[in-house]
Amino acid sequence: MIIHNTNKFKTIRVSIYFKEEIKKENIGLRAILPNLMISSTPTYKTRKALTLALENLYGATIDAKTTKQGKLSVMEFSLEFINPAFTTLATFNEALTLLHEIIYGHPNLPKKEFEIEKRLLIEKIKAYENDKTTFALGRMFEEMFKEERYGLRVNGKIEDVEPLTYQNVNSYYKKSIASNDCDVLLSGDLSPEIIKLVENHFKGRSNKQLNSIDFETKLVETVKNISEYDKISQTKLNIGYRFPVLFSDQDYYTAVLFNTTLGGAVHSRLFTNVREKHSLCYYIASRYDANKGISYIYSGVDKDRVDLALKVINEQIADLKENIVTEEELNLSKKSIINRLKELEDNQRFAVNNLYQQVLSDEIISLEERILLINQVKPEEVLKVAKKLEEDTVYLLWPEEKQ
């Protein structure tokens, strides 16, 4: 069990994670499973009955979802319950029993809910495709990682969900719950009695010692340039880069600072120069994924100013590769990251997610240690890590009226 002992919160959070490497054939199955498992149980036949039971447990909440963590697909089931110090251990035990039933208590999954959850999932996927900012990013990932698992959408596409049958979902449920690696994470102001109760209900299982770091990559021989069209008012300009710095690498925090300086904060180069100074973008930012060693820029640009936006973006990157950042600029990036980390620690769900990310990447260090490592980064180290950034894919989603 992973213990996150803190007196910052008045709630206890129990999270159960089932993880396996992402596989195309399992994407639809894992996308539908959490919602189907929580839709009905032998004791609570409907969501309404489950909601009422949670209300009677001092307003406890249970979340169920599937996420992507590097090369892993992770099904998460989380219970948040007011600390038994303010209620009773017996009531907490009731809440744990409810969570246990959602996960392990199905002799068979609820058959009458299957078609409903399948329809709702397809509607959710269609809604995802209607959000053109998210859709354009997804399309860039599909093209950039065409031969890699990273390009797969962990919450599925319609083609992953439509073929699902009750029989294969029910069979996969029994198989995955029995064989997936399983992590148990407990967060809150924890007494020995609380820990013991959770241990009585949930056991971790680590058969494969799965790590989230995705080493699958390729050499960039030529930059991909992809243009597609849709019913939108502004062009979606996304650029993907290979950036081979992973969580376990010595210069990980330098890479974080590089990304923050480039486009990860309001003082960043992309925000101040591309958006504010030249007014080229409605929005623009950069992100860095140390599970994969990639970075990407996403933006919304007027269709007539795309070429100029690309020019100014490339100028910002070229400057960071050729010239040392100023101490003032680097200090702003350090403050931005440190403040963000402190804010994460003040929200239990975010703090737990952050800790679990560290667990999956085998890099567990304290907040104080992280702040120390961030503050030690020097401007010349940012210059050195910037040179590792390599452009891979430029993806443009244009308004249909473009000739």
GURO-569442 format. One record per residue: x, y, z of N, C-alpha, C in turn. Coordinates in steps of 0.05 Angstrom, whole numbers. Layout:
BEGIN
{r {X Y Z} {X Y Z} {X Y Z}}
...
END
This chain:
BEGIN
{r {17 -24 0} {0 0 0} {17 25 0}}
{r {9 45 -15} {23 70 -17} {10 89 3}}
{r {25 99 22} {14 116 44} {21 145 39}}
{r {1 162 40} {5 191 38} {-7 203 63}}
{r {10 205 84} {1 214 110} {3 244 113}}
{r {-19 258 116} {-19 287 117} {-42 297 134}}
{r {-38 318 149} {-60 329 165} {-72 353 152}}
{r {-67 357 126} {-78 381 112} {-107 378 107}}
{r {-118 354 106} {-145 350 96} {-162 336 117}}
{r {-188 342 116} {-207 330 135} {-220 305 123}}
{r {-210 297 99} {-221 273 86} {-199 252 83}}
{r {-209 227 80} {-192 205 73} {-198 198 44}}
{r {-177 194 28} {-180 186 0} {-167 159 -4}}
{r {-183 140 -14} {-173 113 -20} {-175 109 -50}}
{r {-153 104 -63} {-153 100 -92} {-142 73 -99}}
{r {-157 58 -116} {-149 31 -125} {-143 33 -155}}
{r {-120 25 -163} {-112 28 -191} {-106 0 -203}}
{r {-117 -4 -227} {-111 -29 -242} {-97 -20 -268}}
{r {-73 -30 -271} {-57 -20 -294} {-46 -43 -311}}
{r {-44 -37 -337} {-31 -54 -356} {-21 -37 -379}}
{r {-3 -48 -395} {7 -34 -418} {-16 -29 -438}}
{r {-17 -6 -450} {-38 1 -469} {-37 -18 -493}}
{r {-60 -30 -499} {-63 -48 -522} {-87 -40 -538}}
{r {-84 -38 -564} {-106 -29 -581} {-131 -46 -576}}
{r {-128 -72 -574} {-152 -89 -571} {-167 -86 -545}}
{r {-154 -74 -525} {-167 -71 -499} {-178 -42 -493}}
{r {-173 -24 -512} {-180 4 -506} {-210 8 -501}}
{r {-227 -3 -519} {-255 0 -515} {-265 -13 -490}}
{r {-254 -37 -484} {-261 -51 -459} {-256 -35 -434}}
{r {-232 -24 -433} {-224 -8 -409} {-238 19 -408}}
{r {-246 29 -431} {-261 55 -431} {-288 52 -419}}
{r {-302 29 -424} {-329 26 -414} {-331 14 -386}}
{r {-310 -1 -378} {-312 -17 -353} {-318 0 -328}}
{r {-303 21 -322} {-308 35 -297} {-337 45 -294}}
{r {-348 57 -315} {-375 67 -313} {-395 44 -311}}
{r {-390 22 -324} {-408 -1 -322} {-407 -13 -294}}
{r {-384 -15 -283} {-380 -26 -256} {-394 -10 -235}}
{r {-395 17 -239} {-407 35 -219} {-436 40 -224}}
{r {-447 31 -247} {-475 36 -253} {-494 20 -237}}
{r {-485 -4 -228} {-503 -21 -212} {-486 -42 -199}}
{r {-494 -50 -174} {-480 -72 -160} {-502 -90 -149}}
{r {-494 -114 -139} {-515 -132 -128} {-532 -119 -106}}
{r {-519 -101 -90} {-534 -88 -68} {-548 -63 -78}}
{r {-535 -47 -95} {-545 -21 -104} {-551 -24 -134}}
{r {-577 -29 -140} {-585 -37 -167} {-584 -14 -187}}
{r {-584 10 -178} {-585 34 -196} {-565 54 -186}}
{r {-558 73 -203} {-540 95 -195} {-553 112 -174}}
{r {-580 115 -176} {-594 130 -156} {-592 118 -128}}
{r {-593 91 -127} {-590 77 -101} {-562 80 -91}}
{r {-542 80 -108} {-515 83 -100} {-510 112 -90}}
{r {-521 132 -104} {-519 160 -96} {-531 164 -69}}
{r {-554 152 -64} {-568 155 -38} {-551 142 -16}}
{r {-539 119 -22} {-522 106 -2} {-498 124 6}}
{r {-486 137 -14} {-464 154 -9} {-472 179 7}}
{r {-496 190 1} {-506 212 16} {-509 205 46}}
{r {-518 181 50} {-522 172 78} {-495 166 92}}
{r {-474 165 77} {-447 161 88} {-433 188 90}}
{r {-447 208 101} {-436 235 104} {-427 247 78}}
{r {-441 241 56} {-435 254 31} {-409 244 18}}
{r {-402 218 23} {-378 206 10} {-381 207 -20}}
{r {-359 207 -34} {-360 206 -64} {-343 184 -74}}
{r {-351 172 -97} {-335 152 -110} {-332 159 -139}}
{r {-308 159 -149} {-302 165 -177} {-290 140 -190}}
{r {-297 136 -216} {-286 114 -231} {-279 124 -259}}
{r {-255 118 -268} {-246 128 -295} {-222 112 -304}}
{r {-217 116 -330} {-193 104 -343} {-175 127 -353}}
{r {-150 126 -347} {-131 147 -356} {-107 134 -369}}
{r {-92 151 -383} {-66 142 -395} {-44 154 -378}}
{r {-25 137 -370} {-1 146 -356} {23 134 -371}}
{r {35 150 -389} {57 140 -405} {48 117 -422}}
{r {60 94 -418} {53 70 -435} {31 54 -422}}
{r {20 63 -400} {0 48 -384} {-28 58 -387}}
{r {-47 39 -388} {-75 45 -384} {-82 39 -355}}
{r {-93 59 -341} {-98 56 -312} {-128 60 -307}}
{r {-141 40 -296} {-169 42 -286} {-167 50 -257}}
{r {-180 72 -250} {-178 82 -222} {-206 83 -210}}
{r {-208 74 -185} {-232 75 -169} {-225 88 -142}}
{r {-237 112 -137} {-229 127 -114} {-253 134 -96}}
{r {-249 130 -70} {-268 138 -50} {-258 161 -34}}
{r {-274 182 -30} {-267 204 -12} {-288 205 10}}
{r {-278 204 35} {-296 201 58} {-285 219 81}}
{r {-303 231 95} {-295 248 117} {-280 231 138}}
{r {-258 242 149} {-241 227 167} {-257 215 190}}
{r {-254 189 195} {-269 176 216} {-265 189 244}}
{r {-245 205 247} {-241 220 272} {-265 238 277}}
{r {-279 246 255} {-303 264 258} {-329 248 255}}
{r {-327 222 249} {-351 205 246} {-346 180 263}}
{r {-345 157 250} {-339 132 264} {-324 113 245}}
{r {-308 95 256} {-294 75 240} {-314 57 227}}
{r {-336 51 241} {-357 34 230} {-369 45 204}}
{r {-374 71 204} {-385 84 180} {-364 84 157}}
{r {-339 89 164} {-318 87 144} {-316 59 132}}
{r {-319 39 149} {-319 11 140} {-342 6 121}}
{r {-365 18 125} {-388 15 107} {-380 27 79}}
{r {-367 50 79} {-359 62 54} {-339 45 39}}
{r {-320 33 54} {-300 15 42} {-314 -10 31}}
{r {-334 -20 45} {-348 -43 35} {-363 -37 9}}
{r {-374 -13 7} {-387 -4 -17} {-367 -3 -41}}
{r {-344 9 -36} {-323 11 -57} {-314 -17 -65}}
{r {-311 -35 -46} {-302 -62 -51} {-323 -76 -69}}
{r {-348 -72 -64} {-369 -84 -80} {-369 -74 -108}}
{r {-365 -48 -112} {-363 -37 -139} {-341 -51 -155}}
{r {-319 -56 -142} {-295 -67 -156} {-297 -97 -159}}
{r {-302 -111 -137} {-299 -140 -136} {-326 -155 -133}}
{r {-348 -140 -129} {-372 -153 -121} {-391 -162 -143}}
{r {-382 -162 -168} {-400 -169 -190} {-395 -198 -198}}
{r {-413 -217 -192} {-411 -244 -203} {-410 -242 -234}}
{r {-428 -224 -244} {-428 -216 -272} {-435 -186 -273}}
{r {-425 -172 -293} {-431 -144 -295} {-461 -140 -301}}
{r {-473 -117 -294} {-501 -112 -299} {-508 -111 -328}}
{r {-523 -132 -337} {-528 -135 -366} {-546 -113 -377}}
{r {-567 -106 -362} {-586 -86 -372} {-574 -58 -374}}
{r {-552 -53 -359} {-539 -27 -361} {-518 -26 -384}}
{r {-511 -48 -395} {-489 -49 -414} {-495 -31 -439}}
{r {-518 -35 -451} {-525 -19 -475} {-527 11 -469}}
{r {-537 18 -445} {-538 46 -437} {-511 58 -435}}
{r {-492 44 -421} {-465 55 -417} {-450 56 -444}}
{r {-455 37 -461} {-442 37 -488} {-451 61 -504}}
{r {-478 67 -503} {-488 90 -517} {-477 116 -505}}
{r {-476 118 -479} {-465 142 -466} {-435 146 -473}}
{r {-420 124 -475} {-392 126 -482} {-389 136 -510}}
{r {-405 126 -528} {-404 135 -556} {-411 165 -558}}
{r {-431 173 -542} {-438 202 -542} {-415 219 -531}}
{r {-401 208 -511} {-378 222 -499} {-356 225 -520}}
{r {-351 204 -535} {-330 205 -556} {-338 225 -578}}
{r {-363 226 -585} {-372 246 -605} {-369 274 -594}}
{r {-374 278 -568} {-371 304 -556} {-341 312 -556}}
{r {-324 293 -551} {-295 297 -553} {-287 307 -580}}
{r {-298 294 -601} {-292 302 -628} {-303 329 -636}}
{r {-324 338 -622} {-335 364 -627} {-319 387 -613}}
{r {-302 379 -594} {-284 399 -581} {-259 400 -599}}
{r {-258 419 -617} {-238 419 -638} {-210 423 -628}}
{r {-207 437 -605} {-180 440 -594} {-169 413 -586}}
{r {-185 397 -571} {-177 371 -562} {-175 352 -586}}
{r {-194 353 -604} {-194 336 -627} {-169 340 -644}}
{r {-161 365 -648} {-137 371 -665} {-112 360 -651}}
{r {-110 362 -625} {-88 351 -610} {-87 321 -613}}
{r {-110 308 -611} {-112 279 -614} {-103 270 -642}}
{r {-111 285 -662} {-103 279 -689} {-73 282 -693}}
{r {-61 303 -681} {-32 306 -683} {-18 282 -670}}
{r {-28 274 -647} {-15 251 -633} {-18 225 -651}}
{r {-41 222 -663} {-45 198 -680} {-25 198 -703}}
{r {-20 221 -715} {-1 223 -738} {28 221 -728}}
{r {34 235 -707} {62 235 -697} {70 208 -686}}
{r {52 194 -674} {58 168 -661} {43 146 -675}}
{r {43 146 -702} {28 128 -718} {35 99 -713}}
{r {60 93 -708} {69 66 -703} {75 61 -674}}
{r {66 79 -656} {72 76 -628} {46 77 -611}}
{r {47 63 -588} {23 61 -571} {14 89 -561}}
{r {32 108 -559} {25 134 -549} {3 148 -565}}
{r {1 140 -591} {-18 152 -609} {-47 142 -604}}
{r {-50 121 -589} {-77 110 -583} {-92 127 -563}}
{r {-117 131 -567} {-134 146 -548} {-143 126 -527}}
{r {-135 131 -502} {-141 111 -481} {-171 110 -475}}
{r {-186 131 -480} {-215 131 -476} {-230 122 -501}}
{r {-216 114 -521} {-229 100 -543} {-239 118 -565}}
{r {-242 106 -589} {-255 118 -611} {-280 102 -617}}
{r {-298 112 -633} {-323 98 -638} {-318 70 -649}}
{r {-297 67 -665} {-290 41 -676} {-281 21 -655}}
{r {-272 31 -632} {-264 14 -610} {-288 5 -593}}
{r {-309 21 -593} {-331 16 -575} {-355 2 -589}}
{r {-360 8 -614} {-384 -3 -627} {-383 -34 -628}}
{r {-360 -47 -632} {-360 -77 -633} {-364 -90 -606}}
{r {-363 -75 -584} {-363 -88 -558} {-390 -103 -553}}
{r {-388 -126 -541} {-411 -142 -533} {-411 -145 -503}}
{r {-434 -151 -492} {-435 -155 -463} {-417 -178 -455}}
{r {-416 -199 -471} {-401 -223 -464} {-371 -217 -463}}
{r {-360 -202 -483} {-331 -198 -482} {-324 -177 -460}}
{r {-342 -158 -454} {-336 -139 -433} {-337 -153 -406}}
{r {-357 -170 -402} {-359 -185 -377} {-335 -203 -372}}
{r {-327 -216 -394} {-304 -234 -392} {-278 -219 -386}}
{r {-275 -195 -399} {-251 -179 -394} {-251 -168 -366}}
{r {-274 -161 -355} {-276 -151 -328} {-264 -171 -308}}
{r {-273 -196 -311} {-263 -217 -292} {-233 -222 -296}}
{r {-224 -221 -320} {-195 -225 -326} {-178 -202 -315}}
{r {-186 -178 -321} {-169 -154 -314} {-169 -150 -284}}
{r {-191 -152 -270} {-192 -148 -242} {-175 -170 -227}}
{r {-174 -193 -239} {-159 -215 -227} {-129 -214 -233}}
{r {-121 -202 -256} {-94 -205 -265} {-78 -179 -268}}
{r {-92 -157 -271} {-78 -131 -274} {-61 -125 -249}}
{r {-38 -112 -254} {-24 -101 -231} {-43 -82 -216}}
{r {-43 -82 -190} {-61 -67 -173} {-46 -51 -152}}
{r {-51 -25 -151} {-39 -8 -130} {-61 3 -113}}
{r {-55 5 -87} {-73 17 -67} {-60 41 -55}}
{r {-73 64 -57} {-61 89 -47} {-81 101 -26}}
{r {-70 106 -2} {-87 117 20} {-76 144 28}}
{r {-93 164 28} {-85 192 34} {-102 204 56}}
{r {-89 219 74} {-104 233 95} {-89 233 121}}
{r {-103 242 142} {-92 242 169} {-98 214 180}}
{r {-78 196 178} {-83 168 180} {-75 157 208}}
{r {-94 143 220} {-88 129 245} {-82 100 238}}
{r {-69 84 256} {-65 56 250} {-91 41 245}}
{r {-113 49 258} {-139 36 254} {-149 40 226}}
{r {-146 65 215} {-154 71 188} {-139 54 168}}
{r {-112 53 172} {-95 37 153} {-103 8 154}}
{r {-108 -3 178} {-115 -31 181} {-142 -37 167}}
{r {-161 -19 170} {-187 -23 157} {-184 -25 126}}
{r {-169 -7 115} {-165 -7 86} {-150 -32 77}}
{r {-130 -40 93} {-115 -65 87} {-133 -89 87}}
{r {-153 -89 104} {-172 -111 106} {-189 -114 81}}
{r {-194 -92 67} {-211 -92 44} {-195 -94 17}}
{r {-171 -83 16} {-157 -81 -10} {-128 -89 -7}}
{r {-120 -106 -26} {-92 -115 -27} {-80 -107 -53}}
{r {-56 -96 -52} {-42 -90 -77} {-31 -116 -90}}
{r {-25 -114 -115} {-14 -137 -130} {4 -127 -152}}
{r {29 -134 -150} {48 -124 -170} {63 -147 -182}}
{r {52 -159 -203} {65 -182 -216} {87 -174 -235}}
{r {84 -151 -247} {102 -144 -270} {119 -120 -264}}
{r {115 -107 -241} {130 -82 -235} {128 -63 -258}}
{r {104 -57 -267} {101 -40 -290} {109 -11 -284}}
{r {124 0 -303} {133 28 -301} {120 44 -323}}
{r {113 69 -318} {99 85 -338} {117 96 -360}}
{r {143 95 -357} {161 107 -376} {159 93 -403}}
{r {154 108 -424} {151 96 -451} {176 103 -467}}
{r {192 82 -470} {218 86 -485} {215 83 -515}}
{r {191 76 -524} {186 72 -553} {189 99 -567}}
{r {206 101 -586} {210 126 -601} {221 120 -629}}
{r {228 141 -643} {239 137 -670} {256 162 -677}}
{r {273 159 -696} {289 182 -707} {271 198 -725}}
{r {275 225 -724} {260 242 -742} {277 246 -767}}
{r {267 235 -789} {282 238 -814} {272 263 -829}}
{r {245 266 -830} {234 290 -842} {210 299 -825}}
{r {205 325 -823} {183 335 -808} {157 329 -823}}
{r {137 318 -809} {111 314 -821} {95 340 -822}}
{r {83 346 -845} {66 370 -846} {38 360 -855}}
{r {18 363 -838} {-8 352 -842} {-29 375 -841}}
{r {-45 376 -861} {-68 396 -861} {-94 381 -865}}
{r {-113 388 -848} {-140 377 -850} {-160 400 -847}}
{r {-185 395 -852} {-205 416 -853} {-230 409 -837}}
{r {-243 429 -825} {-267 424 -810} {-283 450 -808}}
{r {-307 447 -797} {-325 471 -794} {-317 486 -768}}
{r {-296 502 -771} {-285 517 -748} {-280 546 -758}}
{r {-277 564 -739} {-273 592 -746} {-243 600 -745}}
{r {-227 585 -730} {-199 592 -728} {-182 566 -733}}
{r {-159 570 -743} {-141 548 -749} {-128 537 -723}}
{r {-128 511 -720} {-114 498 -698} {-86 491 -708}}
{r {-66 504 -696} {-38 499 -703} {-25 485 -680}}
{r {-17 460 -685} {-4 443 -665} {23 433 -676}}
{r {43 434 -659} {70 425 -667} {80 405 -646}}
{r {88 381 -655} {98 361 -637} {128 358 -640}}
{r {142 354 -617} {171 352 -617} {180 327 -601}}
{r {200 314 -611} {214 294 -595} {232 310 -575}}
{r {231 302 -550} {246 316 -529} {255 295 -509}}
{r {277 281 -516} {285 257 -501} {296 262 -473}}
{r {279 272 -456} {286 275 -427} {263 263 -412}}
{r {269 242 -396} {248 227 -381} {249 233 -351}}
{r {228 224 -337} {227 229 -308} {253 221 -294}}
{r {264 199 -302} {287 188 -288} {314 201 -295}}
{r {313 219 -315} {338 232 -324} {347 255 -306}}
{r {372 259 -305} {384 279 -287} {375 307 -294}}
{r {369 312 -320} {361 339 -328} {331 342 -331}}
{r {316 325 -317} {286 327 -318} {276 355 -310}}
{r {285 365 -287} {275 391 -277} {285 414 -295}}
{r {308 410 -308} {317 430 -328} {297 430 -351}}
{r {288 407 -360} {269 405 -382} {242 418 -374}}
{r {234 414 -349} {209 426 -339} {212 457 -341}}
{r {235 467 -332} {240 496 -333} {241 506 -362}}
{r {253 491 -380} {253 499 -408} {225 501 -418}}
{r {208 481 -413} {180 482 -423} {165 506 -411}}
{r {169 511 -385} {155 533 -372} {164 560 -385}}
{r {189 562 -391} {200 587 -403} {189 590 -432}}
{r {187 567 -446} {177 568 -474} {147 575 -475}}
{r {131 559 -460} {102 564 -464} {85 553 -441}}
{r {97 549 -418} {82 537 -396} {72 556 -374}}
{r {74 582 -379} {65 601 -359} {59 628 -372}}
{r {47 647 -357} {39 672 -369} {63 690 -376}}
{r {86 684 -365} {109 700 -372} {125 687 -395}}
{r {116 665 -405} {131 649 -425} {135 664 -451}}
{r {154 654 -467} {161 666 -493} {136 665 -512}}
{r {123 642 -513} {101 639 -531} {78 658 -524}}
{r {72 660 -498} {50 677 -489} {57 707 -494}}
{r {80 715 -485} {87 744 -487} {93 753 -515}}
{r {107 736 -531} {115 745 -557} {96 738 -580}}
{r {86 713 -579} {68 705 -601} {40 715 -597}}
{r {30 713 -572} {2 721 -567} {0 751 -561}}
{r {16 761 -542} {12 788 -532} {25 809 -551}}
{r {51 805 -557} {66 825 -572} {56 826 -601}}
{r {53 803 -614} {46 803 -643} {16 797 -647}}
{r {1 790 -626} {-28 785 -628} {-34 764 -650}}
{r {-19 743 -650} {-21 723 -671} {-40 700 -664}}
{r {-45 696 -638} {-59 672 -629} {-82 680 -610}}
{r {-103 665 -611} {-125 667 -591} {-116 655 -565}}
{r {-101 633 -568} {-89 619 -545} {-64 605 -555}}
{r {-45 601 -537} {-21 585 -544} {-7 576 -518}}
{r {3 552 -519} {17 541 -495} {34 517 -504}}
{r {52 509 -488} {68 485 -493} {65 466 -469}}
{r {67 440 -475} {66 420 -454} {89 400 -458}}
{r {96 387 -436} {119 369 -436} {111 343 -422}}
{r {115 320 -434} {108 294 -422} {133 279 -417}}
{r {142 277 -392} {167 263 -385} {163 233 -384}}
{r {138 223 -387} {134 194 -389} {143 184 -417}}
{r {142 202 -437} {147 195 -464} {172 209 -476}}
{r {179 232 -465} {201 247 -476} {192 262 -501}}
{r {170 276 -498} {159 293 -520} {150 319 -509}}
{r {148 338 -528} {137 365 -521} {119 373 -544}}
{r {99 390 -539} {82 399 -561} {71 427 -555}}
{r {66 441 -576} {54 468 -575} {27 466 -587}}
{r {7 478 -575} {-20 479 -587} {-30 508 -586}}
{r {-44 516 -607} {-52 544 -610} {-76 546 -628}}
{r {-90 569 -626} {-112 576 -644} {-104 602 -658}}
{r {-104 601 -685} {-93 623 -700} {-112 631 -722}}
{r {-114 657 -728} {-129 666 -751} {-117 653 -776}}
{r {-135 643 -794} {-125 628 -817} {-106 644 -835}}
{r {-108 670 -835} {-91 686 -852} {-64 693 -839}}
{r {-60 684 -814} {-35 692 -800} {-19 667 -791}}
{r {-26 644 -803} {-13 619 -795} {17 620 -801}}
{r {24 628 -825} {53 629 -833} {69 647 -814}}
{r {58 670 -807} {72 688 -790} {74 676 -761}}
{r {53 663 -752} {53 650 -726} {75 629 -725}}
{r {76 612 -746} {97 592 -747} {125 604 -746}}
{r {128 626 -761} {154 640 -762} {162 650 -734}}
{r {144 663 -720} {150 674 -693} {155 651 -673}}
{r {139 630 -674} {143 607 -656} {171 595 -660}}
{r {178 591 -685} {205 580 -691} {227 598 -682}}
{r {222 624 -683} {242 644 -674} {246 641 -643}}
{r {225 637 -629} {227 634 -599} {243 609 -592}}
{r {238 587 -606} {252 562 -601} {281 565 -609}}
{r {286 577 -632} {314 581 -641} {330 597 -621}}
{r {317 618 -610} {331 635 -591} {338 620 -565}}
{r {319 603 -556} {324 587 -532} {346 566 -537}}
{r {350 558 -562} {371 538 -568} {398 552 -572}}
{r {398 578 -577} {423 592 -584} {433 611 -563}}
{r {415 620 -546} {422 641 -526} {414 633 -498}}
{r {430 639 -479} {424 633 -451} {401 650 -441}}
{r {382 638 -427} {360 653 -415} {371 671 -393}}
{r {357 693 -388} {366 711 -366} {359 699 -339}}
{r {374 707 -319} {368 698 -291} {340 706 -284}}
{r {331 730 -292} {304 740 -285} {283 722 -297}}
{r {287 715 -322} {267 698 -336} {266 670 -323}}
{r {290 659 -317} {291 632 -305} {279 633 -277}}
{r {284 654 -262} {272 656 -235} {242 657 -236}}
{r {231 671 -256} {202 671 -260} {191 643 -265}}
{r {205 628 -281} {197 600 -287} {199 583 -262}}
{r {220 587 -247} {223 571 -222} {200 577 -203}}
{r {194 603 -199} {172 610 -181} {145 599 -191}}
{r {141 599 -217} {116 589 -228} {113 559 -222}}
{r {134 544 -226} {133 515 -221} {130 509 -192}}
{r {145 522 -175} {144 518 -146} {116 525 -135}}
{r {105 547 -144} {78 554 -135} {57 533 -144}}
{r {61 523 -168} {42 502 -178} {45 477 -162}}
{r {69 469 -155} {73 445 -138} {60 449 -111}}
{r {63 472 -99} {51 478 -73} {21 477 -74}}
{r {10 488 -96} {-19 487 -100} {-29 458 -102}}
{r {-14 441 -116} {-21 413 -118} {-23 400 -90}}
{r {-4 407 -73} {-4 395 -46} {-27 404 -29}}
{r {-41 426 -37} {-63 437 -22} {-90 426 -31}}
{r {-90 409 -51} {-114 396 -61} {-109 366 -60}}
{r {-126 352 -44} {-120 324 -39} {-120 307 -65}}
{r {-140 311 -82} {-141 296 -107} {-116 301 -124}}
{r {-108 326 -127} {-85 332 -143} {-59 321 -130}}
{r {-58 323 -103} {-34 313 -89} {-32 283 -93}}
{r {-54 269 -91} {-54 240 -95} {-46 233 -124}}
{r {-57 247 -144} {-50 243 -172} {-20 247 -176}}
{r {-9 268 -164} {19 275 -167} {37 253 -155}}
{r {29 244 -131} {44 222 -118} {43 197 -134}}
{r {19 190 -145} {17 165 -161} {34 167 -186}}
{r {35 191 -198} {52 194 -222} {81 188 -215}}
{r {90 197 -191} {117 191 -182} {121 161 -177}}
{r {101 149 -166} {102 120 -161} {106 105 -188}}
{r {90 113 -208} {91 99 -234} {117 103 -248}}
{r {130 125 -243} {156 131 -256} {180 124 -239}}
{r {175 112 -215} {196 104 -197} {213 127 -188}}
{r {201 151 -185} {216 175 -177} {202 189 -154}}
{r {202 177 -130} {187 189 -108} {206 206 -91}}
{r {202 232 -92} {217 251 -75} {198 271 -63}}
{r {207 283 -41} {190 302 -27} {188 328 -41}}
{r {168 344 -33} {165 371 -45} {190 388 -40}}
{r {201 386 -16} {225 401 -9} {248 394 -27}}
{r {251 368 -33} {273 359 -51} {268 369 -79}}
{r {243 369 -88} {237 379 -115} {243 409 -117}}
{r {236 424 -97} {241 453 -98} {271 458 -98}}
{r {286 442 -83} {315 445 -83} {327 440 -110}}
{r {318 418 -123} {328 411 -150} {321 432 -171}}
{r {297 444 -168} {289 465 -187} {306 490 -183}}
{r {311 498 -159} {326 522 -153} {356 519 -161}}
{r {365 495 -163} {393 490 -170} {399 493 -200}}
{r {378 493 -217} {382 494 -246} {394 520 -254}}
{r {414 520 -272} {428 544 -281} {419 550 -310}}
{r {421 576 -318} {413 584 -345} {427 568 -367}}
{r {453 562 -364} {467 547 -385} {457 519 -387}}
{r {446 508 -366} {435 481 -367} {409 480 -383}}
{r {393 502 -381} {369 505 -398} {376 506 -427}}
{r {398 521 -433} {407 523 -461} {415 495 -472}}
{r {429 480 -455} {438 453 -463} {414 434 -469}}
{r {394 435 -451} {372 417 -454} {354 426 -478}}
{r {353 452 -483} {337 462 -505} {346 451 -532}}
{r {372 446 -534} {383 435 -559} {373 407 -565}}
{r {361 393 -545} {351 366 -549} {323 366 -563}}
{r {310 389 -564} {283 391 -576} {285 388 -606}}
{r {270 369 -617} {271 364 -646} {243 363 -657}}
{r {237 380 -676} {211 382 -689} {204 356 -704}}
{r {180 346 -699} {171 321 -711} {147 325 -730}}
{r {126 338 -720} {101 340 -735} {89 367 -732}}
{r {80 378 -754} {64 403 -754} {36 395 -764}}
{r {16 399 -747} {-11 392 -754} {-28 417 -755}}
{r {-43 421 -777} {-60 444 -780} {-89 435 -786}}
{r {-107 444 -770} {-136 440 -776} {-147 467 -784}}
{r {-153 468 -811} {-162 494 -823} {-192 496 -824}}
{r {-203 521 -824} {-231 525 -831} {-236 515 -859}}
{r {-259 503 -863} {-265 491 -889} {-265 510 -912}}
{r {-270 535 -907} {-272 555 -929} {-245 562 -941}}
{r {-223 552 -929} {-197 559 -940} {-194 547 -968}}
{r {-185 563 -987} {-182 553 -1015} {-155 540 -1018}}
END
